[in-house]
Amino acid sequence: MSCDGGARLPEMNDLVARANAASVDALDTHEVQTRLGASDDDRSSPPAAIDMALTYYEKHDGKGLDYFGPMFESEDHAYPVRPADMPVEVTDVWETVAIGATEAIVKSRLHDLCFVIRHGNVGAHARIAIESYLELAERYPSSSDDPTHRLHVAVNATHYIRRALELARLIRDDNLAVRVMGVGVALSRRAIDDPASGAGVVLGLLAPLVEDRDCPPQVDGLLVEARDRYRGDVWNTMSTLGLQLKRSAGDDDSTTALQREEVQALISAANDSEPLPAMLHLQNAAELATSYGLQDLRDEAARKSQELSREDLGLTRHEYSVTLDGERVRALIDNVVNQPTWQRALEELLSWGAPTGRVEENRAVAATIPSIDPLSTAFPSTRIGTDGLLAFTVPGNDPAHLLAEQELRTLQIYGHLWAQALHELGKQWGAIDLDELAAFFGRAGHVPDDVARAIGRSLNRHFAGDPEAAAFTVLPKVERIARELALALGEVVSRPPNSSTPRIYKGLGKLIDILTDRGLDESWYRFIATYLARQDGINLRNDALHGAITDIDEVHSALVLVAVLYLCIGFRIDDGDGTENPDT
């Protein structure tokens, strides 16, 4: 854009008059912009410069010179361009109109922009912007009969006070900062006394005062009143307590008392809530108590959460069907079943790859979920475990969580294929000689004979139609084989005992992490981790061996056996010199 820096005075006077007229009783800069109505013919003229100044949005979480942002921004384009990148002929128009303007809303925007871009007398620009922000803030509460108008004025007041105080600190004008805080205290008083104001207004006005290094002493009393006003609302109570905690910094007794009140507020909210939100409150209470070191309250939250059953939560199951290519599925299974020996058949089964699919493909699909289904990733995702208790909560767009979810979908769709293949193998071969099975599972050298025989017995149990017995007897062997592999690679698998603690062995998750560093295929690592060891996956090993799962079907049994089969004969040991064990 190009503006004539030497525009005629009458033209600039007309622009100032237009800006003032557009600003009278306007709620925000967007309304001023609409009224100003810079036409297409104005796009290379001074009115366009003011139009763009009004287009920036205020980044209320932004700081200092990064307060205004373009309305649209991509990697190679922004509209408007960032304030600091505006040509001088545009910023000259901003300053000219700012100096001539009489209405607070246009004055605050233009003087603040001139301050941000360090144009002209930046101290004067900041001071005029502060005075204009205070004038706008003191319009709260609105006398309008329109509730939307009243809300808009109230919320805007919180932003004006925060920005005015920040500008005062940026120019190191302590006297002006004290004045801003005085107005903030007065408006906070009005907001607490105003039955129509919400917590967002009261706390929005108090927050910048609390965060300032010279917080007025009256704020403590206002926070106490706010606590009393919002005592029936847990989230507003927590927000108020958060501000009080900032004020108590350095006073250990007060801090501990407020921390206990925070946790107790969540526990009390759980007592008054339906089961599902109650469980969420209790999870938050337990996490907060743990972070504060309040073990008694952590235990209280844990006990109460344990009292909630899956039936209390009212969860429902939704089932969906997926159609697979029957001919292709039949060909895959036939290629396994029709091998000349059962050994070759099991090897062919491994050639299908990890049951969760190829990690590269899963990662690519997971990366598209936020754009394909933005609503599902906009909120935190909470998993409830098989015991009916909350297992974890993560951001809905967390890449690791989305990857695990994609892997679980793959297992749900294709997991039964492995079960079908093993089922038909069992029908064809029946009970296999235990010596042959032990030789097969132990052939790589890292599986002891007694463990290989135990795995063979589990496979025969599966073939005999007892998947529960097969799964429960083979599940502990997964960790044993992973440990034997790590030992064979010279890795440390346990912490030696001392006078107060016994020897501690690394669990399955840590062991497969070690194996991944030593050559474990990432897709198979993801399968074993997501299916057996990760909290954000199925975590079957933990749930089954701790009694949370008491009935394991043929699909689960087959997948556990596939995991064991891979660790026994599928993982090739890297001997550390770039070669692999030739026996595997």
N, C-alpha and C positions, 0 to 999 in steps of 0.2 A: 504494500500500500504506500501511496505517496501523498503527503499533505503539504500544502504550501506554507512553509514556516513564516512567510511574510504576508500572511493573509491580512486583508484590510481590516482595520479596527471595527468598522460597523458590522462586518461579517462575524467577528469574534464576539462583539457585544450581543448580537442576535443569538449566537449559540449559547452564551451564558444565560440569556433570558429564557431560551428554550429549555435548558437543563434545569433552571430553577422552577419553571412552570411545571415541568414533568415530575419534579420531586415533591411538590406540595402534597402532604398527607399520604405519600407513597409508603407501602409496607416494606419494600425491599428494592434493591437495585434492578432486579428483573422487571418490576413494575415501572420503574423510571425508564428503563430501556424501551419497554413497549410503548410508553407514552411519547418518548422522544421520537420514535418512528423514523430512524435514518433510512431513507429510501435507497433503492439501487443506484439512483443518480448520485447519491451522497458517498458512495463507497470509496472514492479517492479524495474525500474532502474532510475538513475538521469534524463534522458530525460523526463520521465513521470512526474517528479516533476515540470519541466519547462513547460511542456504541460498543467498541471493543473493550474499553475500560470497564464498562458495566457488565460485560459478558463473563469476565473471570469469576470463578467461584471461590469462596473463602474456605480454605482448608483449615477447619477448626482444630484439627490435630497437627497442623503445620506450625512452624516456629519461625519467629524473626522475619527474615527476608524471604522465606519460603511460604508465605501466608496465602498468596493468590496463585491459583492454578488455571491452566487453559480448560475450556469447556470440553474440548476434544483433544486427545493426544495419542499418537502412535509412535513407533520407532523412528519414523522419518518425517512426521508432520504433526503440527499442533495448531489449534485455532482457539483463541488468538495465540500468537507466538508468546513465549514467556515474557513477562514484563521487562526483564533485563535485556531481552533481545529486540525490543521495539526501537525503531529508528528515531532519531532525535526530533524529527519534524512532528512525530506523533506525540512524544512525551512533552514537547513544548506546548502543544494544544492542551494536554492534561493539566499542565501547570497554569496556563493562562485561565482556563475555565475554573480550576480549583480556587485561584485567587479571587476571581470575580463572583463565585457562587455564594449564595446566602442560605441555601437549604442544607441542613445537616447531613442528609443522606448522600447527596452528591459530593459535598465537601469531604466527608469521612473517606469515601472511596478514592477520590482523586488525590487528596493529600497523602493518604496512606500509600497509594501506588507510587507517588513521587518519592516518598521516603524509602520504599522498598528498592527502587531503582537508583537511589542516591542522586536524585536530580534536584539541582538548586540547593536551597537552604534546608538541608534534611532535618535539622532540629526544629525549625519552624513548622515544616510540614508535619512532623510527628505531633507537635503540640496542638496544632489546629485539628488534626485527625482525632486526637484524644478528646478535646473539648467537644467535637462533633459526636463522637461515640457516646460520651456522657449525656449529651442532650437527647440523643436517640434512646438511650437506656432509660432515662427518667420519664419517658412516655409510658412506662409500665406503672400501674396497670391501665390497660385501654378501657375507655368508657363506652366502647362500641357495644351494640346489642348482638353483634355477630360473634358467636363463640370461636369460630375459626380465626377471626381478626384478633380477638383477645389472646388466643394461644400464640399466634404468630408474633405479636408484640412482646409477649412474655419470654418466649424462647429466644427471640432476637436480643433481648436485654442481657441474657446470659453471655451471648457471644460478644456483645459490645463491651461489657465489663472486662472479660478476659483479654480481649485485644487491646483495650485502652491501658490496662495494667502492664501488659507485656511491652507496649510501646514506651511507657514511662520508664520501665526498667532498662530498655534498650538505649535510651538516651540519657540514662543515669540521672533522671530528675526525681529525686526522692520526695520532694514536696508535692509534685504532681501525682506520684504514686500514692501518697497518703490521701490525697483528695479522691482519687479513683476508688481506693478502698473504703473511704467514708461513704461514697455513693453506693458501693457494693453492699456495705452493711445495712444502709437504709433500705435498699431494694430487697435485701434478704428479709428484713423485718416486715416489709409490706407483703412479701410472698408468703411468709409463714402465717400472717394474719388474714391472708386472702383465701377464703374457702374454695375458690375456683382454681387456685394454682395447684399444679401437680408437683411431685417430687423432683421431676426433671428441672423445673424452674428454681425451686428452693436450693437444691443441691448444685445446680448449674451456676448459681450466683455465689454460693459459698466456696465451691471448689477452688477457683483461682485465688481466693483470699487465703485459704488454708495452705495452698502451695507456695505462697509468697514468703520470703524470708522474714518479713515484718508483719506477720498476720495480726490483725487487730484483736485485742483480748475479748471483745464482745462476741467474736465468732464462736467461742467455746459454749457460751450460753445459748446461742442460736442453734448450734448442733444438738444440744440437749433437747431443745424444744422440737427440733425436727425429728429426733428419735422418738419422742413421745407422740408426735403427730402421725408417724408412719409405723407405729409399733405393730400394726396388724398386717403389714406387708413385708414379707421376708426380704425381698430383693432391695427395696428402698431402705430397710433397716440395715442390711449389709453394706449398702453404699454409704450410708451415714456413718456407720461404724468405721468404714475404711477411712473416711475423712478424720474421724476422731483419733484413729490410730496414727495418722500422720502428725497430728497435733501432740500426741503423747510421746513422740520420739525422744529418747533420753531419760524418760521416767519409766523404769522397769516395772514397778508395781502397777502403774496405770495401764501400761501396755499389756501386761499379762491379764489384767482384769477385762480389758476390752477384747482381747483375743478369745477369752473364755465366753464372753457374751456373743461374739460372732458365731462360734461353734454351737452354742446353746440356742441361738436364734434359728439355725438350720434344723436342729433336732426338734425344737418346738414346732416349726413349720411342718416337719414330717408327721408329727403327732396329729396335726389338723388336716392332713392331706389324704387324697386317695392313694392306694398302694403304689402305683407307678411313680407319680411325682414324689411320694414319700421316699421311695428308694433312691431317687436322684438326690433329694435333699440329704439323705443319710450318707450317700457316697461322698458328696461335697463336704459334709461335716467331718467324716473320717479323714479325708485328705487334708483338710484345713487343720484338724487337731494334730495330725501327724507332723505337718510342717511347723506347727507351733510347739511341738513336744508335749502336748496335753494328753497323756496316755489314758487317763481316766475317761475323758470325753471321747477319745478315739474308740475305746472299748465299748462305751455306751452306744455310740453310733453303730458299731459293728454288731452288737447284740440285737439291737432293734432291727437292723436290716436282715439278720438271720431269721427273724420271726415272720418275715414276709414270705409266702409261698408263691410258686408259679401260678397257682390257681387264683391267689389274691390279685395278681397283676392283670388278670383278664386278657392274656395274650391269645392271639388266634393264629392258626397256621394257614398260609395261602399256598396252594399248589398250582404249578403251571406245567404244561406238557410241551415237549420239544420233539419234533419228528426228525429222525436220522435216516440216512440212506441205507435201507435194509440190505441191499445187495453188497454194498461196500463193507458193512459191518459183518455180514456173513463170511465174506472173503477173508477179512482179517482174522476172524476166529478160526476158520477152517485152516488157515495157514499155520496157526499154532497147533491145533488139535491133530493135524495130519502129518506132523513131523515123525520121522521114523523111530525116535526114542523120546522118552519123557524129558531127558536132559536137554535135548535139542528144542523140545517144545517150550520149556521154561526159559531158555535162552532167547527164543523167538519172542516170547512175551515181553522180555526186557527191551527188545529192539523197538517196541512201540514208543519208547520214551517215557518220560515222567508222566504219571497220571494227571498232574495239574497242567500239563502242556508245556510248550516251549516258553521260557521266561521272556525272551525278546518279544514274542507275539503278545503275551499277556501284558507286558509293560506298555507296549504300544496301544493296546486297547484301553488299558486303565487310564492312560494319559488323555484319552478323548472323552472320558466320562464327564468331567466338569463342563465341557461345551455341549455335549449331547443331552445331558440331564442336569442342568445347573441347580435345579431345586433340591435334588437329592444330595448335592455336595455343599449346599449353602449353610447347612446346620451341622452341629456335632453329631457323630454317629456313636450310639451306645450299644454295647453287646451284653446280653444277659446270658450267663453261663448255664450249663446243664443243671446246676444246683439251685437255679432260680435267683442267684445273686448277680449283681452287676459285675461284669468282668473287666470292662474298660470303657472309656469314652475318649474319642479322638476327633479332631477336626474332620468334617465330612469330605474335605478335599485333600486330605493327607495322602501323598503318593504311595507310601508303604501300605496304608490301609486299603486304598483302591486296588493295588496290586493283589493283596491277599484276597479281597472280595472277588476279583476276576478269577483267581485260582480256585476259589470255592465253587464258583459257578461252573467252571470246567469240570471239577470233580462231580458235581451234582448231575451234570449231563452225561459224562462219559464213564464215571466210575463203575457203573454196572457192567461195562464191557469186559473189564478185567475179571470181575466176578463170574461172568458167563463163561469166559475162556477157561478159568480154573475149574468151574463146575463140570464142563465137558471133559476136561483132562481127567478129573477124578472118576467120571463115569467110564472113560476109556481105559485107564491104567489101574484103577482101584488102589488098594494099599500097596505101597512100594516098599521093597526091602529096606530095612533101616540101615544096614551097612552101606548100601548103595547111596542112600540119601546122605548119610554122614560124609561119605567120600566126596559127594557132589558139593555140599555146602562148605566143606572144609578144604576144598582143593586149592584155594589161593594161599593157604598157610596161616592166615591171621584168625581163623575161627577154630578154637579148641575142639577136640573130638566130642567131648561131652555136650558142648553147646550145639555143635552141628547135629548131634543125635536128637537133642531136644527140639531143634527146629524141624527136623524130619518128622518127629512124632506130631508136631503141630500141623504140618502139612497133611499128614494122613488123617488127622482129626477133621480137618477141613474137607478132605475128599469124602470122608465117611458121613458128612452131613451134620457135623457139630461145629459150626463156625464160632459159637461163643467160647467153647473150650479151646479151639485153635487160637483165637485172638488173645484170650487172657493168658495163655501159656507162652505165646511167642512175643507179646508186647515187651516184657522186660528184656528180651534178648536183643532188641534194637539198640538199647543203650550199651549193652555188653559188647556187641560187635563193634559199635562206634568206638568204644574205649579200646578194644583190642587193635583196631586200625590205628588209632592215635599212638598207642604204645609201639606198634610196629614201625611207626614213622619217627619214633624217638621223642614224642611230645610229652609234656607233663600233664598227667590226667588227675592228679590229686594233690591236696595240701597235707604235708606231714602232720602228725599229731604233736601236741605239746602238753604241758602239765595240766592244762584246763580244757582242752578240746580234743576230740578224737580225730582221726584222719577223715578228711572231707573230700569226696570225689566230685569231679565236675559232672554236671547233668548233661542230658542229651543235647539241649540247645547249644551249650558251650562246646561240646565235642564235635558237633557237625560244623560249627563255625571254624574250629581248628582244621577239620578235614577239607573245608572249602578253600582254606588258604594253601592246602597241600594237593589240590587238584580235583576235589569233588565237583562234578558237573553242576553248574549253577541251577539248571532246571530240576535236577534230582534233589539238590539241596533245598530248593524252594518247596518241592513236594514233601520231603520229610519234615521240614520245619513247619510249614503251614498245616500239614495234616496231623502231625504228631506232637509238635513241641511249642508252637507259637501261640501266645494268648490271643492274638487277633486272627488266628485260624481256627481249626477244629479242636486242636490240642487234645486229641483222642487219648494219647498215652496217659496224660495227667488225669483226665476225667475218669477214665476206666480204672486205673490202678488206685485212685482215691475213692472209688465207690460211687462217683456221681453218675456213671453209666453202668447199668446192671444187665443190659441185654444188648449184645452186639450181633448184628445181622451178617449175612453172607458177604455183602459188599464191603463192609468195614473189615471183616476178617481177610478177604482177598487182598485189599489194599495194604493192610499191615504186612501180609506175607510178601507182597511185591516189594515193599520197602526193605524187608529183611533180605530178600533175594538179591536186590541190587547191592546192598552193603556186603553181602557174602561173595558174590561173583562178578558184580558189575563195576565196582569201583577199582580202578587200577592204581596201585600204589606207586607214587613217585619216590624213587629211592634217593632223591636229592642230587643226583648227578646228571639229570636230564633224561634218564632211562626209566622204564616202567618194569615192574615185576613181571617176568615173562610167564609166570604161572597163572596170571589173572586175565 
